């Protein structure tokens, strides 16, 4: 397995709708494994393939004690409404309250190529929706009011004005500067 570089706000792949995967092959399984490793080292609860520069409908989630891959996921049912703070590995250090359905039911394919149906609520439902949004080229900022989004984007631009790239290498904890 290997760590994959994260694409940050401004990288065009984050705004692309990802392509369907279809049958799961060894390359897809390897990507899922690398995404789990990258998500773990980056301390995330979810990661979509376009966040690592690959516009394919693959995401991984590790929330509420449940760890799973979603290949070609589709939300088939939603219920309720809940507001909670969200952040994103592709927009580090920016957080905002986002309102989403409280409960979701999805259909997806797992790492082994088996189609499944899963119901989720709480943090897990939020993570699933956040990652599926990524696969559709939608960022959590898009769920905010225009004023709030502009304020956060202004802050992001100010804090990253000297960045020359929209890519960040993920470093294991021992390699991180304290």
C-alpha positions as CSV (number, residue, x, y, z in Angstrom):
1,X,0.0,0.0,0.0
2,X,1.1,3.6,-0.5
3,X,0.1,7.0,0.6
4,X,-1.6,9.2,-2.1
5,X,-1.2,12.9,-2.4
6,X,-4.3,15.0,-1.4
7,X,-5.8,17.5,-3.9
8,X,-6.7,20.7,-2.2
9,X,-9.3,23.4,-2.9
10,X,-8.5,24.8,-6.4
11,X,-7.6,21.5,-8.0
12,X,-9.9,21.0,-11.0
13,X,-10.5,17.3,-10.2
14,X,-12.4,18.3,-7.1
15,X,-15.1,19.8,-9.3
16,X,-15.4,16.9,-11.7
17,X,-18.2,14.4,-11.6
18,X,-16.4,11.1,-11.2
19,X,-16.8,8.3,-13.7
20,X,-18.6,5.0,-12.9
21,X,-16.2,2.1,-12.0
22,X,-18.2,-0.9,-13.1
23,X,-16.7,-4.3,-12.4
24,X,-14.1,-4.3,-9.6
25,X,-10.6,-5.3,-10.6
26,X,-7.2,-5.6,-8.8
27,X,-6.4,-1.9,-9.7
28,X,-9.6,-0.8,-8.0
29,X,-8.9,-2.9,-4.9
30,X,-5.4,-1.5,-4.7
31,X,-6.8,2.0,-4.9
32,X,-9.3,1.3,-2.1
33,X,-6.5,0.0,0.1
34,X,-4.3,3.1,-0.7
35,X,-7.2,5.4,0.0
36,X,-7.9,3.8,3.4
37,X,-4.2,4.1,4.3
38,X,-4.1,7.8,3.2
39,X,-7.4,8.6,5.0
40,X,-6.0,7.0,8.2
41,X,-2.7,8.8,8.1
42,X,-4.5,12.1,7.3
43,X,-6.8,11.5,10.2
44,X,-10.0,11.7,8.2
45,X,-13.4,9.8,8.5
46,X,-13.8,9.6,4.7
47,X,-12.0,10.1,1.4
48,X,-13.2,10.2,-2.2
49,X,-11.0,9.2,-5.1
50,X,-11.1,12.6,-6.7
51,X,-9.5,13.9,-3.5
52,X,-6.4,11.9,-4.5
53,X,-6.7,13.0,-8.1
54,X,-8.6,10.1,-9.6
55,X,-12.1,10.9,-11.0
56,X,-13.7,7.5,-10.3
57,X,-16.7,6.8,-8.2
58,X,-14.8,5.3,-5.2
59,X,-14.9,6.5,-1.6
60,X,-14.0,5.1,1.8
61,X,-15.5,5.8,5.2
62,X,-14.5,5.0,8.7
63,X,-17.1,6.4,11.1
64,X,-19.0,5.2,14.2
65,X,-16.9,2.0,14.3
66,X,-17.8,1.0,10.8
67,X,-15.2,0.9,8.0
68,X,-16.2,0.3,4.4
69,X,-15.6,1.2,0.8
70,X,-18.3,2.6,-1.5
71,X,-17.8,1.9,-5.2
72,X,-20.4,3.4,-7.6
73,X,-22.6,4.5,-4.5
74,X,-26.1,5.8,-4.9
75,X,-28.3,7.3,-2.2
76,X,-31.7,5.6,-2.5
77,X,-33.4,7.1,0.6
78,X,-33.1,10.0,3.0
79,X,-34.9,11.1,6.1
80,X,-34.9,13.9,8.5
81,X,-32.5,16.8,8.8
82,X,-29.5,17.5,11.0
83,X,-26.9,20.3,11.2
84,X,-23.4,19.6,12.4
85,X,-19.9,20.9,11.8
86,X,-18.0,19.5,8.8
87,X,-14.4,19.8,7.6
88,X,-12.6,18.3,4.6
89,X,-9.2,16.9,4.0
90,X,-9.1,18.9,0.8
91,X,-9.9,22.1,2.6
92,X,-7.8,21.8,5.8
93,X,-8.5,24.0,8.8
94,X,-11.8,25.3,7.3
95,X,-15.0,24.1,9.2
96,X,-18.7,25.1,9.0
97,X,-22.1,23.8,10.0
98,X,-23.8,22.0,7.2
99,X,-27.4,20.7,7.2
100,X,-27.9,17.3,5.6
101,X,-30.5,14.5,5.8
102,X,-30.1,12.8,9.2
103,X,-30.5,9.2,7.8
104,X,-29.6,7.7,4.5
105,X,-29.8,4.4,2.7
106,X,-27.2,3.7,0.0
107,X,-26.5,1.0,-2.5
108,X,-22.9,0.5,-3.4
109,X,-20.3,-2.1,-4.4
110,X,-17.7,-3.3,-1.9
111,X,-14.0,-3.9,-2.4
112,X,-14.7,-7.5,-3.5
113,X,-17.2,-6.5,-6.1
114,X,-20.4,-7.4,-4.2
115,X,-23.3,-5.0,-4.3
116,X,-24.7,-4.1,-0.9
117,X,-27.3,-1.9,0.7
118,X,-26.5,0.1,3.9
119,X,-28.5,2.3,6.3
120,X,-26.7,5.0,8.3
121,X,-27.4,7.9,10.6
122,X,-25.4,10.3,12.6
123,X,-21.7,10.8,11.7
124,X,-21.7,7.8,9.4
125,X,-24.6,9.2,7.3
126,X,-22.9,12.6,7.2
127,X,-19.6,11.1,6.0
128,X,-21.4,9.0,3.3
129,X,-23.2,12.1,2.0
130,X,-20.0,14.2,2.1
131,X,-18.0,11.7,0.1
132,X,-20.8,11.1,-2.4
133,X,-20.9,14.9,-2.9
134,X,-17.2,14.8,-3.7
135,X,-17.9,12.1,-6.4
136,X,-20.3,14.6,-7.9
137,X,-17.9,17.5,-7.8
138,X,-19.7,19.1,-4.8
139,X,-17.8,20.5,-1.8
140,X,-19.3,21.0,1.7
141,X,-18.8,24.8,1.1
142,X,-21.5,24.5,-1.6
143,X,-24.1,23.8,1.1
144,X,-23.4,27.1,2.8
145,X,-25.1,30.5,2.4
146,X,-23.4,32.7,-0.2
147,X,-22.1,35.0,2.5
148,X,-20.7,32.3,4.7
149,X,-19.1,30.6,1.6
150,X,-17.5,33.8,0.4
151,X,-16.1,34.5,3.9
152,X,-14.5,31.1,4.2
153,X,-13.2,31.2,0.6
154,X,-11.6,34.6,1.3
155,X,-10.0,33.2,4.4
156,X,-8.7,30.2,2.4
157,X,-7.2,32.4,-0.3
158,X,-5.6,34.7,2.3
159,X,-4.0,31.7,4.2
160,X,-2.9,30.0,1.0
161,X,-1.9,32.9,-1.2
162,X,1.7,31.7,-1.4
163,X,0.8,28.1,-2.3
164,X,2.2,27.1,-5.7
165,X,0.3,23.8,-5.9
166,X,-3.1,22.4,-5.1
167,X,-1.5,19.1,-4.0
168,X,-0.4,18.2,-0.5
169,X,1.7,15.1,0.3
170,X,0.4,13.1,3.2
171,X,3.1,12.3,5.8
172,X,3.0,9.6,8.5
173,X,2.9,11.0,12.0
174,X,6.6,10.3,12.7
175,X,7.5,12.5,9.6
176,X,5.2,15.4,10.6
177,X,6.7,18.6,12.0
178,X,5.5,19.1,15.5
